[in-house]
Amino acid sequence: RPTKSPFSLDMISAVFDDADDSINNNPETKNSLEKIEQNWESRIEEIKERVKDISQAADLARPLSLSKQGLSRSHLSILDYTYGRQRFVTGTSPLLISVQQNPTRKWLQKEASTVRLLVNGTSVENSLASFDRFQWLNDDERHVLIERYSMVSLELVGEIGIKKPGYVNILPTNGAGATAAIQRAAKSSKEWSRWERSTLYEQIVLEGLGQREEERAGDRLWVTGFSLTGQQGYLHSLDVKNGHIQHVSQTTSKSVLWPNESNKVPRNLFHNKKQQQQPQQKYHDALLISDGFLVPGKDKGGLYVLQNPGSSETERNTCLTGGQQSQEIEHSGWFYHRAVWVDLTGDGRMSILTARAKLSSVGASTGGPSAKTQLVWLEMPKPYRIDTTTGTPLDEDGTVFDPFNARHLPWKAHVLDQGPDVMFAVADMDTQDDTVEVIASRFFDKQVTLHSIQKGPNPKVVFERVIDDSCGAAFGSILANLDSVNHPDRIVVDSGSTVETNKAGDSFSHLLVTSHECSKADDDDEIGSDTCDLEGGSLFAYKVPNGKGAWKTEPWIRTTVASGFSVRGQLGNMINPGAPGFAYVFHAKKGDIESGKRPLIAVAGDCSESAYLYRPAEARKEVTDPHAQYKLMCEIECGATVGSIGVGYEDFMHAEQEDGFAKLYIPCFEKDKILVFAMGSGEEEVDGL
């Protein structure tokens, strides 16, 4: 109790009173203390003068941005400098992080950071969740929180200024964008410039730098964006290590008006199973871009392969579906959100599996849009012949086969089924048979469905079922391993997520689906969060039934992980507004997946204008699916549409951060910026800083 504590104000006052009496009764002690006090006062004045000199020197050394040059000292004093690090820790209770614009800094420091964070309504440094305050907890308390995943540290380490960021995706630096980076390095480095006019330039310089880029294999952030009224889309990349932002050509921007998900292209698109030695194919420096939306003027989308993006010399954009001017009925008027590479023919050709939609009318009864929707595959053309010596695929004229050559366009589209429209995941639910399964979150007809495709010369759907028809307008869907148990009978082909925590060949336990609305919970629907209100958008977890063939016949038990997501309407998001957007699973630290820790879940709020982080929670009662129990860890209010979230593990530029921990890239669409948060352990002294 305070009255009994040695830190009690009354007890401390009593101690000082006794000390004063003792000193006043002893003249020698009093004189000694007066001399010490005088010496310290003198020292303090010296220190103040030195600090003043150092401060003036720092002001002279600090570079001024162009927007500050010429300002008087009185104007400069208006600026709200924030040299402190904006980092905080999460705990057992959720945090509300508000990202606020500082108008003074925005006006005078356009090149500087312009935001500050509020934690539960107060500044970071004054919050009980401040990283510095958290260090007062003893070691045992901190370690318990860390092990239970109740606690990680988060710090705002950067803002990236990019126009209208929508979809973000982390891809390796030795993939898409590598050629542009190599060419840029060759032109900017004195080490290589002397070879520029040599006939050996390409061999010595570009191959040498290419080898260096191949070995680095860091993170490159790809960002797509779009405009309701503009006549072009936006596609940028950022090298996370050095901060260089690369743009694609104007020709590409004007052909892809509403780019959605961008994905990598396999290095080898053709694998000849009869040939032991495979030819070297280099398609990895390319992006597969899904384009189009239901907005008039943007609804004639397509699938594009952009080779060597950002290279002023070799960038090449190819539409596999005929482009905006296509007159072919099979390709005309569709829009696409995602596409994946799959060998459906079983002969080594990597074809494309996708879902597409075409707006048909406005529903008379609901007032909402209705659409024609299809699950299709685009067949990669066959080479004319294979060189028997090298295994190289060849065209009819003897040249090396190029599936993106104009003579092979557009690729033939085959309709597999009706219904899938926006997002989907691909799994092999039975590794012993010849099928792969598409699990689709169907937005327009409000279902979650499964479609089993038999592979072969003529792929076809041989089985389908409805997993849930009371989920509302299902939007995103991804495969996740929430129980951290190996399920060898079913594996991931494509998890449905741009954050590849679950890679091809990994097992999975659950399907995560976001819904823009939902019906009343079923009897066997478990509520997995503190919020039991099912009004508004929701995040559902479906447990995959265990047992041979059970995925075909048994119910996929649905747990509501979170609900109550609502739209914050503004002029920029009034075209088909909804919340939440996509869900992602990831680990705070790269090595946590090997240790068997359950993953965190991130949710892009879309028009709720927030990003959400959820941590695994212990079930407080007997529930059907304890592994789907999650709690809100923090909500990051951005004040702008958050259409996606990127997760990478390479250090972001030169900011001080812990090695191996996740970096979260959160786009703020209307604010033309991407916020970068670095996660950490919460410990003050960490190796690698």
N, C-alpha and C positions, 0 to 999 in steps of 0.2 A: 504494500500500500504506500502511496506517496508520503504519508506522515511518518512511516517507519523506514523509508528508503534513505540511504546515505546521500542520494542526490536531491533530497527534499530541500526546498528553498529555505525553510526554517532551520534545518540542521546545518546547511552550508553557512547561513548568516551567523549562527552561533559560533561556528569554527573561526570565522573571520573576526568576530568580536573578541574572542579569546586571544587571537594572534595580535590584534591591534593593542590590547592591554599589555601584552608581554613586551612588545617593541617599545611602547612609550615609557615603560618602567626600566628600560635598559638603554642608556645614552649611546654606548659604543655600537650596539646593534643598529640603533636608529641612524647614526652617522654613516655607518657602512652601507646601509640601504639607500641613503640619500645619494652617496657617491655612485653607487651602481645605477640608480635611476638617472642621474645626470649623464653618465657614460652612454646609457642606452638611448637617451633622447638625442645625444649627439650622433650616435650611429644611425638612428632612424632618419635623421635629416640627410646624412650622407647617402643612405640607400635611396631616399626619395629623389635626390638629385641624379643619381645614376639611373634610376628607372625612367626619369624624365628624358635624359639623354638617349637612352635606348629606345624609348617610345618615339622620339623625334626621328632617330635614324631609321626606325622601322617604317614610319610614315613616308620618308623619302625613298626608301627601297621598295615600298609596295607599289606595283604597277597600277596605274589608273586606266580604267576602260575608256574608250572613246567618248562614252556618254557622260563621263565625269570630268574630262579635261576642260580647264577654263572655269570651273566652279570655284567660288570663293570659299574660305574656310567656314563661314557661317552657313553656306548652303551644304557643304560637306557634312557639317555637324547634324544636319537633318537625318542623314542616313542612319538606319537602324542596323548597325553592324552586329552580327551574331557569330562570334568565333567559336562558341561552345558547340560541342557535338550533340546532335539531336538523336539521342539513343535512349531506349527504355527497355524494360523487361516485362514480360507477361507473367501472370500468376494464375491462381485458381479461379479468380473472377475475371470476366471479360473486360477488355479495355476498348474504349471508343477513341480512335485517333482521328482528329480533324485536321485536314490539310488546308491551311488558310493562306491566302495571298496577302503579301505585305505591299500595299499600294505605294509606299514611299520607295521601296527597293525596286519595284516594278517600273516606276517612273524614271528613276535616276540611274539604275544599275541593270540595264537590259541584258547584260552579259553575265550577271551574277545570279546566284540562287535567290529566288524571290518568295519562297514559302517558309512558313514556320509551322510546327506541329503543336497541337494541343492534345493533352492526354486527359480524358474525362473532364474536359472543359478548362484545364489549367495548363500553363506552359510546362515543357518537359522538365526544365531544371527545378521547378517548384513542385512537381508531382511526386507522390509516393512511389510511382513506378519508375522514377528516374534511375538510370543505370548506376549512377554514383551513390545514390541512397541505398540501392539494393545491396551494395557491397558490405553494409553493416550487418547483414544477416550472417550467422555463423556458418561454417563450412558444411556441417551436417544438414542444416536446413536447406541450403542451396542445392546440395547434391540430391536430396530427396525430390525436390521440385524438378530438377533436370531429368532424373531417371523416369519420373512419371510423365514427362513431356508437358508438365503444366507450365514450364518456364523456358523461354528462349529470350535472347535479346534481339531487338530490332533497331536499326539505325538508318535514317535517311542519308544516303551517301552521294546522291546525285540526282540531277534533273537533266533530261535530254530534250532539247527543243526540236520537235519533228511535227510537221503539219498533219493534222487530223489522224492521229494514230488509232487504228482499229484493232487489227490482229497483230500480235507479236509472237515470234517464234525464235528460239535459240537453236541454231544449227552450227556444226563444226566449221572452223575457219578453213579447213582443207577441202571443203565442199563448195557450195554456191558462193561466188564472190572471190574465190581464190585467184583466178586469172587477173581480175582487176587489181587486187592487192599486190600481186607480183609485178605487174606493169608499173604501178605507182611507186613501188620500192625501187625498181630499176631506174626510173627517171629521176627520183629524188636523191639517190645515193651517189656520192662521188666515187665510191668503191666500184660501181658498175658502169657509170656514165662513159668511161673511156672506151668501153667495148661497143658503144651504140652503133658505130658505123662499120663494125667488123662483120664479115660474113658469118662469123661464129657467134654473133650476138645471141641468137635464140638458143643455141645449144649451151653456151657457157653461162649466160646471165639468167635467162628465163628458167632453164632447167635447174640451175643451181639454186635460185631463189625458190623455185617450186619445191625442191627437195626440202628446203628449210621450212617452208609453209606446211608441207605435208607432215613434217615431224612435230611441229608445234601443236596442231590440232586443238586450238582453244575454242572460245565461244564467239560466234558472230550473231548479233541480234538482227533479225529481219522484221520489218514493219510494213504492213499494208494499210492504206487509208483511202478514203473516198469522200466525195462531196455530193450533196443532193442536187446542186445546181451546176457544178463544174463539169467541164467537158474532158476530164482526165482523171485517172486514178493516181495514187501515190504509192511508191515502192522504194524503200530506203533500207540501208543496212548500216550497222554500227559495229566496228571492231571493239569488243569489250576491253581489250588490253590497252590500246592506244587512243581510243575515242574517235577514230576517224569515221566520218559519216559519208557513205557513198550513195549516189543517186543513179537510177537507171535513166535511159535515154528518153527524150520527149516522145519519140516514135512509140516506144513501149507504153509510156504513160497514157498516151491518147488512144491506144488500142485496147487497154484493159481499164474500163471505166469504173468498175466496182470490185476491186480485188478482195477476196475473202482470205481463206487459209492458203498460205504458201508452204510447200513441203519439199523435201529433198527428192532428188532423182537417183536411182541406184547407179553405182559405177558401171555395172554390167547389166544391160537390158536384155541380153540374149545369152543363154547358157546352154551349150550343146552337150547334152548328157552322153552322147556317143563319143565325144572327143575328150581325151584326158587333158591335153594342153589347151587351155582356153585363151583366146586372143585378148589382148589388152584393150578394153573399151574405156573411154574417158567421158562418161556422161555425168559425172558427179558434180561438176561445176555448172549446175543448172537447178532451176526451181520449177515445180509443178504448181501452177496457180489456178485456183478455182475462182470464177468471176461471175458477177451478176447479182441482181436483187429484184424484189418485186416492184420497185419504184418505176413508173413509166419512163422510158428513155434509158434505163439501166438494166432492163429485164432481158435483153438479148445478150446473155452472157456466154461463157464458153470455158474450155480447159486449155491452158497455155503452157508450153514448155519454154522457159526463158533460159537460154544458154549463155554462159559467161556474163551474168548480169553485172552492170556497172562498168564493163570494159568499153571504152570509146572506140576500140578497134574491132572487137570480135563479138560484141553482144548481138544475139539473134533471138527473135521472138517468134514462136510458131504456134498457131492455133490448131489444135487437134480436132476441133469440132466445126471448123469452117468459118468462124469469126462472125462479127455482127452482120455482115452482108450475106451470110449463107442463105441460099435458096432451098437447100435440102430440108425436107419436112422433118427428117429424123433429128436434125440439129438445130432447127430454127426456133428462137424465142424461149429457150430454157435458161435458167440460172442455176449455178452450182455453188455449194459451200465448201465441200471437201472431196478429195479423190485420193485413192491409194493404189500402190503398185502390187499386183498379185499375179502369180502364174496360174491362171484358171484353165489353160489348155493342156497343161502337163507336159509341154514340149520344150520348156526352157524360156519361152517368151514372156516377158513381164508386161502384161496388159494392165489396163486401168479399170478399177471398180469405183463407181461413183453413184450418188443419188442426185436427182435433179427435179426441178419444179417449174411449172408454167402457170401463171395466174390466169384463171379462166373467167371469173365473175365475182361479184360481191354477193354473199349469201343473203337472201331475202329475209330469212327468219332471224339470223344471228347478227347481221350487219357486218360480219367479218369476212375476210377474203376466203375464197375457195380456189383450189388449184388442181391441176393435173400433175401427178407425181409418179416417178418411176425409179426403180433400181436398174441400172444399166452397166454393161461393161464395154469398154472400147478396146477392140482387138488390135494388138500391135501387128503391123504387116509382117508377112513372112519374107525372109531373104530368098533370092532366086536360087542360090545354091551355096554350099559350104565348101571352102577350100579344104581338100582332104589332107593337105600337108600341115597347114597352120591352124585350121579350124576357124578361119576368118569368114564371117558371113559376107556374101558378095551380091551385088545387084546384077541385073541382066547384062549390063554393059561391061562387067568385070570390075567396076569400082567397089570400094568398101561399102557395104550396106549401111544406109543411114535412114532409120525409121522416121526421121523428121524432115526428110527431103520432100519438096513440093510434089514429087511424083507419087508419094504414098499418102497424100492428104486428101480429104479428112480421114481419120481412122473410122473404121466401120463400127457403128454403135448397135449393140444387141440388147433388147429389153428383156430383163430377167423376171421382173415382177412389178406390180403396181403398189404404191403406198409410201415407201421410203422417200423422204423429201430433202432433209437438211443434213443431219449428222448421223453417224453410225460407227460401229466398231466391228472388227472382223476377228473371229476366233475359230479354232479347230476344236469343236466340242467332243470329238472322238478321234483320237490320233490313229485309230486302227482302220478307219474307213476312208473313202475317197472324196469326202465333202469338206467344205469350209462353211462357216455360218456367219451371216450378217445379222447383227442385232441393231435395230434401227429405232431411234426416238423420232416418232412421226408427229410433226408440228401441226399440220393442217387437219388430220383426222384424229388427233389426240389419242395415240396408242403407242405402246412399246411392243415391237414384234420381232420375231426371229425367222430367218429365211435360210434354209440349208441348200447350198449350191453344190451340185455334183460336178467335179472337175473332169475335163476330157476335151475332145475335139469340138464338141458342141455343149458348153456348160449350160446347165438348166437347174431351176429350183425344184427339188424333189420332196421338200417338206417345209411347212411353215406353221407357225402358231402365234397366237396373241399372248404376250406375257402379262400385259396390263392394259385395260381399256377404261380405267377410271383415274388416269394420271394427269389429265388435263393436256394442255398444249406442250407436249414433250419437246425439249429443245436439244440440249447436249446429252451425250451418252458416252461413257468411257468404261473400260475394264479396269478393275483394281484388285489388288490382293490385300484385303483388310485384315485377314487373320494370320498373315505371315507363315502360312503352311503351304508346302509343296503339293500341288494337285496335278500329278503327271498325266492324268487321263484327258486333261483339257489344257490347251495352251493359247497364248496370244498370237495372232497373226498381225493385227494392227490394233492397238489399244483404243483408238479413237481420239487420242489426245496428242497435242503438240509437245507436251512434257512427257518424255519417254521414260518414266519411272518403270513401267512394265514394257519390256522390249519383246520383239518377236521371239517366241520360244519359251517365254516365262509362263508360269501358271498363274491363275487368278481365282478369286473366291466370290467376287461381287461385281455387279453392274451398277454404276452410279448414273442417275438421270436427273437433269434439272427440268423443271416444269414451270411454265409461266402462270399456271393456275392448277388447281387440283380439286377433285371431288372429295366428299367425306371419306374418312378412313374406313377401310374394310375391317371386318372383325379380326382378321389375322394380320392387320397392319400395325406395326409397333411404332411408337413414338420414341425417337432416339435422341431428342434434345430437350432443353428446358421449355422450349416453345411448343405448345400443343395446338395452337391455332392454325388450321389449315387454310385460312383465307390468304390469298395472294400467292406468290410463287413459292416453290418448294425444292428441296434437294432430297431425292429418294435413293436408298440403297437396296438393291435386290440381291438376295442370297441365292447363288446358283445351287440347285439341288444336287446332293451327292449320290453316287451310285450309278451303275451302268445304265445309260439311256434315260436317267431320271430327268434330265433337262428337257426331254420331249414331253413328258407326261405329268410330272409333279409341279405344284405351284412354286413360283419364285417369290419367296416371302419378302414383302416390301416393308422397309423401315423408313420412317420419316426422320432424316438426320436434322433438317432445319426447315422452317417455313416462315411465312409472313413477309417475304420479300415484296416490296412495293415500289411502284414507279414514281420517280420525282420528275414530273413533267416540265419540260422547257421546250423552246422553239426548235432546238437542234435535235430532239429525240422523239418528235411527235409522229414520225413515220413508223408504224408498227412497233410502238414501245412495248417493252416487256422486261421482266426481272424474275429470276436471275439469268445470267448467261451461262458460261461454261464452267465445269468443275474440273479440278486437277488434283492428283495425288502426288506427293513428293516427300522427301525427308529433309529435316533441317540441316543435316550433315551428310555428305556424300557416302560415308561408310556405314551409315545407320541401317541401310537395307540388308547388309551382310550380318549385322548383329541381331536381326530378327525383330527390330522395332516396328510397330505399326506406323503407317505413314500419316502425315498431316494431310488435310484437305484444304485446298484454296478454291474459292468461288469468285468469279468475276460477276459483279452485281448487275452489269449492263446498265439499264436505265434506273436502277436504284442508286447509281452514282457512288458506289462503294466497292471495296474489295474485302473479302472475309476470309479469315483463317480459323480452322477448326482443329482441335487436338483430340486424340483418343481419350475416352473416358471409361471409367469402370462402371459397370451396370449397377444401379442402386436397387434393383429388384429383379425377380426372375423374368427374363425376357427370352423370346425365341431366338434372337440373333444378337448376342452380346458384342460381337465384333463390329457391329454397325453403330455402336454408341459413341457419339462424338459431342464435344462441347465447344461453343464459340470461344476462341482465344482472344481475337481482337477484330474489330471492324475498322477499316481505314476509309473515312469519308473523304472523297476526292472532289466533290462538287462538279463532276463531269462524268459522261458516260464511260464506264469501264467495260470494254467489249471483250477483253481477254486478259490473261496474265502469263508472263514468261518466267521461267525458272532456269537459272544457270548456276554453275559452281565455280567458274573462273573469277578471280578477283576483278572487281570493277575499277579499271584504270589505276590511279595511284592513291585512292582513298585508303585510310587505315581500316583494316578489316581482318577477320579471322579466316585463315586458309581452310578450304574445303567446305565452308558453309554456304547455304543457298543465298542467291541474290534474286530478289523478286522485282520484276519489271512490270509496272502498273501503268497502262496508258490512260491519259485523261483527254478524251477526244476533243471536246470543245475548247480546252485550254492549250491545245497544241504542245503537249509535253508528256514525257514518260517519267514517272517517279521510280527511283531505284532504291530499294531497301535491302540492307545486308543483315542477314541473320547471324547470330553468334551464340556462344555457350552461356554468356552472362558472367563469365569469370574475368577478373581484371587482368591477370597475367596469363597470357596464352602463347605458347610457342608458335612462331610463324608470323607474329605481328612485326 
